[in-house]
Amino acid sequence: MNINRPIDFASGNAKLHEIKIKVIKAPIYAELAGGATTLFQNENANMHLIPEYFALINQSNSKILSVVTKNYHLITNEDAIELGKKTFSELFNIDAPLKVFKVITSRRKTFCHIDFIHESVNLNVWEQDTWYPFLRVTNSYNKTFALGFELGFVRKLCSNGVIFSKNTVKVKYSHSNDIRNIKVEVNAAKLVKVKNEFMQHMFNLKRFYISKSHFFSLACKALNVRKPQPLTENGNLRRKLKMFESLKEITEGLSISYIGTEGENAYAFFNVITDLVSHQDEYKNLALYDLHPGNCYTKPALWVEDFVKNAEKRDFSIETYIGDYKSN
């Protein structure tokens, strides 16, 4: 399996174009007849204004993205992008143009995650092993996510990304629709701490041996994946089993590849699970990724902290640590 997949900036910018849709907040009218209520966006003699609610409409296809209250503050994806660029520049004290390396969005474009990096801001964990800090900007039109910023790291060699901190940047809203009244607070001290912790985590992972035979069950634990069972699963069991088998097959291939370059250790395993998360547009085998991609990106970071803490203990056993996930 080819793991040498440098960051594809062309793909990121193509996706960026997709989410720059025009969205308006429009009044809602209802026709009350025969005991039924039908919603409309245009007034006529038989329709009545619903003053407490508005529709967010994608003007490119006239589809309603969501219904919101009158106090909802519309922040467009373009607004979020501009805030993200400004915040990145403040966070890393750099004015040069940024690059987009990944955009994650839903089919209906109701939410998006946009990842910004700059190639002059990088960490050399080891010689010829470069990681870039990236800023993830999150926005949604269906109230799934509030406008937010998270700090992550992406490996240059294989474009594997992971979210490590939700507290480096804070967003404060004012009671105004004016984007200029949204305050973004950058915690420079927290940034230094997160960067140092990330470097230390990577060094620590190289220290711990993990047999290839444990990689898949450990991946299931780290990503919280269980083999679908006929007696407990609802929905399309055949599809879920197919995704699980795909996950097992791809994890096996990635394990061989990363062990070949990094050795049989926790750092190789970390790259396996970040690869799985970062390339779901290709693999499509994590069931909850489409609904909660952000949560998937944080799981490898949570695993690192938990694993290192436990592996330092004198009585540590990888079999005990994996627990009942080994039955996968």
C-alpha positions in Angstrom: 0.0 0.0 0.0 1.3 3.4 -1.0 1.7 5.7 2.1 3.8 8.3 0.4 0.9 10.8 -0.3 2.1 14.4 0.1 -0.4 17.0 0.9 -2.6 17.7 -2.1 -3.2 21.4 -2.1 -5.1 21.4 -5.4 -7.7 19.1 -4.0 -8.1 21.3 -0.9 -8.7 24.4 -3.0 -11.2 22.6 -5.3 -13.2 21.6 -2.2 -13.0 25.1 -0.9 -14.8 26.4 -4.0 -17.6 23.9 -3.3 -18.5 25.4 0.1 -18.5 29.0 -1.0 -22.2 28.9 -1.5 -24.5 31.9 -1.1 -26.8 31.5 1.8 -29.6 33.9 2.9 -31.7 34.1 6.0 -35.3 34.4 4.6 -38.7 34.9 6.4 -41.1 31.9 6.5 -44.7 32.0 5.6 -47.3 29.3 6.3 -50.5 28.4 4.7 -53.0 27.2 7.3 -55.7 25.2 5.7 -57.5 21.9 6.3 -55.6 21.3 9.5 -52.2 21.1 7.7 -49.4 23.6 7.8 -47.2 24.1 4.7 -44.1 26.4 4.8 -43.2 28.8 2.0 -40.7 31.6 1.4 -43.0 33.8 -0.6 -46.0 35.7 0.6 -49.5 35.6 -0.9 -52.9 36.4 0.3 -53.4 33.0 1.9 -50.1 32.8 3.8 -49.2 34.1 7.2 -45.8 35.3 8.4 -44.2 33.1 11.1 -42.3 35.8 13.0 -40.2 33.6 15.3 -38.5 31.5 12.6 -36.4 32.0 9.5 -35.1 29.6 6.8 -31.5 29.4 5.7 -31.5 28.9 2.0 -28.8 27.7 -0.4 -29.3 30.2 -3.2 -27.5 27.9 -5.7 -30.3 25.3 -5.6 -33.0 27.1 -3.5 -32.9 24.3 -0.9 -33.5 25.0 2.7 -30.5 24.1 4.8 -32.2 24.6 8.2 -34.9 26.5 10.1 -33.6 28.8 12.8 -34.9 31.3 15.3 -35.0 35.0 14.7 -32.0 35.5 17.0 -29.8 33.1 15.0 -26.7 34.9 13.7 -25.8 33.8 10.1 -22.1 33.4 9.6 -21.3 32.3 6.1 -18.5 30.0 5.2 -16.7 32.9 3.5 -16.9 34.8 6.8 -15.5 31.8 8.6 -12.6 31.5 6.1 -11.6 35.1 6.5 -11.7 34.8 10.3 -9.6 31.6 10.0 -6.9 33.3 7.9 -6.8 36.2 10.3 -6.6 33.9 13.3 -3.8 31.8 11.8 -1.8 34.8 11.1 -2.1 36.0 14.7 -1.5 32.6 16.1 1.7 32.0 14.3 2.8 35.6 13.7 2.9 35.3 9.9 1.4 37.4 7.2 2.2 35.3 4.1 -0.7 33.6 2.2 -2.0 30.4 3.7 -2.8 27.2 2.0 -5.8 24.9 2.3 -4.9 21.3 2.5 -8.3 19.8 3.4 -12.0 20.6 3.3 -14.5 18.2 4.9 -18.2 18.9 4.1 -21.5 17.2 4.0 -23.3 16.2 0.9 -25.8 19.1 1.3 -23.1 21.5 2.4 -24.7 22.0 5.8 -21.4 22.0 7.6 -17.7 22.2 6.8 -14.2 21.9 8.4 -11.5 23.9 6.6 -7.8 23.2 7.5 -5.2 25.9 6.9 -1.4 25.5 7.0 1.6 27.5 6.0 4.7 25.6 4.9 7.1 27.9 6.8 5.5 26.9 10.1 6.6 23.4 10.7 8.0 21.0 13.2 10.9 18.6 12.5 10.1 15.7 14.8 13.0 13.7 13.4 15.3 14.3 10.5 13.2 14.2 7.3 10.0 13.8 9.3 8.1 17.1 9.1 4.8 17.9 10.7 2.8 21.1 10.1 0.5 22.7 12.7 -2.8 23.4 11.1 -5.8 25.5 12.1 -9.2 23.9 11.6 -12.1 26.3 11.0 -15.5 24.8 11.6 -18.8 26.3 10.5 -22.4 25.0 9.9 -25.7 26.2 8.5 -27.8 23.6 10.4 -26.6 24.3 14.0 -24.6 21.1 14.0 -21.5 23.1 14.9 -20.9 26.6 16.2 -18.1 28.6 14.5 -15.0 27.2 16.1 -11.2 26.8 15.7 -9.1 23.8 16.6 -5.3 23.2 16.4 -4.0 20.0 14.8 -0.9 18.6 13.1 -0.5 17.0 9.7 2.5 14.9 8.5 4.0 16.2 5.3 5.0 12.8 4.0 1.6 11.1 4.0 -0.9 13.9 4.8 -2.0 12.2 8.0 -3.8 14.7 10.3 -4.9 14.7 13.9 -6.6 17.3 16.1 -4.8 17.9 19.4 -6.3 21.0 21.1 -9.7 22.7 21.3 -8.5 25.4 23.7 -5.8 27.3 21.8 -8.4 29.6 20.2 -11.6 30.9 21.7 -14.5 32.6 19.9 -16.8 35.1 21.5 -20.0 36.2 19.9 -21.6 39.7 20.3 -25.3 40.3 20.0 -24.9 41.5 16.4 -24.9 39.9 13.0 -21.9 42.0 12.1 -18.9 39.7 11.6 -16.6 42.4 12.8 -18.1 42.0 16.3 -17.0 38.4 16.7 -14.0 38.3 18.9 -11.3 35.6 18.5 -8.9 35.2 21.3 -5.5 33.6 20.7 -3.7 31.9 23.5 0.0 32.0 22.5 1.2 30.3 25.7 -1.3 27.4 25.1 0.1 27.1 21.5 3.7 26.7 22.7 2.5 24.1 25.3 0.5 22.1 22.7 3.4 22.1 20.2 5.9 20.9 22.9 3.5 18.2 24.1 3.0 17.0 20.6 6.7 16.7 20.0 7.1 14.8 23.3 4.3 12.5 22.4 5.9 11.6 19.1 9.2 10.9 20.8 7.5 8.8 23.4 5.7 6.7 20.8 8.9 5.5 19.3 9.9 4.0 22.6 7.1 1.5 22.9 7.1 -1.8 21.1 3.8 -3.0 19.7 3.6 -6.2 17.7 1.9 -6.0 14.3 -0.4 -8.8 15.5 -2.0 -6.3 17.9 -2.4 -3.4 15.4 -6.0 -4.1 14.2 -7.6 -4.8 17.6 -5.7 -1.7 19.0 -7.0 0.4 16.1 -10.6 -0.8 17.0 -10.0 0.4 20.6 -8.5 3.7 19.6 -11.3 4.5 17.1 -14.0 2.8 19.2 -15.0 0.3 16.5 -16.9 -2.9 17.2 -17.6 -5.8 14.8 -21.3 -5.6 13.9 -23.3 -8.3 15.5 -26.6 -9.7 14.0 -28.4 -9.7 17.4 -27.5 -6.1 18.4 -27.1 -4.2 15.1 -30.0 -2.2 13.6 -30.0 -1.1 10.0 -28.1 -2.6 7.1 -26.0 -5.3 8.8 -24.5 -6.5 5.5 -23.2 -2.9 4.7 -21.8 -2.5 8.2 -20.0 -5.9 8.0 -18.6 -4.9 4.6 -17.2 -1.7 6.1 -15.7 -3.6 9.0 -14.0 -6.1 6.7 -12.7 -3.2 4.6 -11.3 -1.5 7.8 -9.6 -4.8 8.8 -8.1 -5.2 5.3 -6.8 -1.7 5.0 -5.5 -1.6 8.5 -3.5 -4.7 7.7 -2.0 -3.1 4.6 -1.2 0.2 6.4 0.4 -1.7 9.3 2.8 -3.5 6.9 3.7 -0.2 5.2 4.3 1.9 8.3 6.1 -0.8 10.2 8.4 -1.1 7.1 9.3 2.6 7.4 9.0 3.2 11.2 9.5 -0.1 12.9 7.2 -2.2 15.0 6.3 0.5 17.5 3.6 2.8 18.8 4.6 5.6 16.3 4.0 3.3 13.4 0.6 2.4 14.9 -0.2 6.1 15.4 0.4 6.7 11.7 -1.9 3.8 10.9 -4.9 5.3 12.8 -4.2 8.9 11.6 -4.0 7.5 8.0 -7.4 5.7 8.5 -9.0 8.9 9.7 -7.4 11.3 7.2 -8.3 9.4 4.1 -11.9 8.4 4.6 -12.8 10.0 1.3 -10.9 7.1 -0.1 -11.4 4.3 2.4 -15.1 4.9 3.5 -15.0 2.4 6.3 -15.6 4.3 9.5 -19.3 4.3 10.0 -19.7 7.6 11.9 -17.2 9.6 9.9 -19.8 11.3 7.7 -21.7 12.5 10.7 -18.9 13.4 13.0 -15.6 13.7 11.1 -14.2 16.1 13.8 -14.6 13.5 16.5 -12.7 11.0 14.4 -9.8 13.4 14.1 -9.5 13.8 17.9 -9.5 10.1 18.7 -5.9 9.4 17.7 -4.8 12.3 20.0 -6.9 10.9 22.9 -5.4 7.5 22.3 -1.8 8.8 22.4 -2.4 10.4 25.8 -4.1 7.4 27.2 -1.6 4.9 25.8 1.5 6.7 27.0 0.1 7.1 30.5 -0.7 3.4 30.7 2.4 2.1 29.0 4.6 3.8 31.5 3.2 1.6 34.3 5.4 -1.3 35.4 2.6 -3.8 35.1 1.4 -2.7 31.7 0.2 -5.5 29.4 -0.9 -4.7 25.8 -3.4 -7.6 25.9 -5.0 -6.3 29.1 -5.0 -2.7 27.6 -6.7 -3.9 24.4 -9.3 -5.8 26.5 -12.4 -7.2 24.8 -11.5 -5.4 21.5 -9.2 -8.3 20.8 -12.3 -10.3 20.0 -12.6 -8.2 16.8 
